[in-house]
Amino acid sequence: MAEKDYLTERIKYLGDLLKISCVFLIAIGGGTLGLLLGELSRIRTIFAALGVGSMVVLAVYVLSLDRQIRTLIEGLKKV
């Protein structure tokens, strides 16, 4: 029973992290797009590139969280 409770709480925790990460991904994407829509200067280009890099890293993290959650759900089905 303790293992089932642990898996359930872990899934809830990772699910909350997934939600927050998706919100951050959308927010960073919106900010990056806003930078690119204005007049391009050197500093705006640098910040836009940093935003794109951040989005790529965050997207990989979101996919990793999704994979972890799916693995835990499969483990919960076995218990």
N, C-alpha and C positions, 0 to 999 in steps of 0.2 A: 504494500500500500504506500510505503514511503517513496518508492521509486516512481510510482504513478503521480504522486503529488509533486515530486521534484520536476518531473517532465512537464507537467501541466504549468507549473509556475515559470519554468524556463521558457516555455512556448509563449506565455503571456508577456514575459520580459522582452524576449526577442521581437515579438509582434509590436510592442510599443516602440522599440528602437527602430523597427522598420518604418512605422508611421512617421516618426520624427525625421528620419533620414529622407523619406520621400518629400516631406514638407521643405526641408533644407535644399533638396535637389531642385525643386520648383522655384524656390526663392532665389537661389544662386543663378539658375537659368534665366529668370526674369531680369535680374540685375545685369547679367552679362549681355542679354539682348538689348536692354536699355542703353548700355554703354556703346554697343555697336550701332545703334540707330542714330546717335548724335554725330556731330562733326568729329571726325577721327583726328586725334592728336596722339603724340607718342605715349603719354601717360594713360590715356583711355585704352589704347591698344594693349599696353602692358597689363592693365587691370582686366581687360576682356580675356586675354590669354590665360591669366591666372584663374579667372572664372571658369573657362573651358576646362583647364586642367583639374580644378576642384570638382567639376561636374563629372569628369571621367572617373576620378578616384572614388567619388561618392556613389556613382552608378555601379562600380565593381563591388563596393561594400554592400549595397542594397541587394545585388544578386547573391552575394555570399550569405547574407542574412536569410534570404529566401531559401537557399539550399539547406542551411542549418535548421530552419523551421520545418521544412519538409522531412528532413531526416529524423527530427524529434517526433514528428507526428507519426511516422512509420514505426518508431520505437514504442510510442504510446499504444499503437494498435496491437503490438506484440505482447504488451504487458497485460 
